[in-house]
Amino acid sequence: MTIHLALGPLVSLIAGVLILVMPRLLNYIVAIYLIVIGLIGLFGMGSTHF
């Protein structure tokens, strides 16, 4: 069985959970999310195969 996992949606999910758990960290979580998504876009790591 092969599972294909895209990195972008995984980062989004983790960021969303962290915002729900710790809403005071919203600014930091959004900033880190944008940086990670930008790096993924620049370096073409759009999909990771597990």
Buried (B, 14 or more C-beta within 10 A) or exposed (E): EEEEEBBBEEBBEBBEEBBEEEEEEEEEBEEBBEEBBEEBEEEEEEEEEE
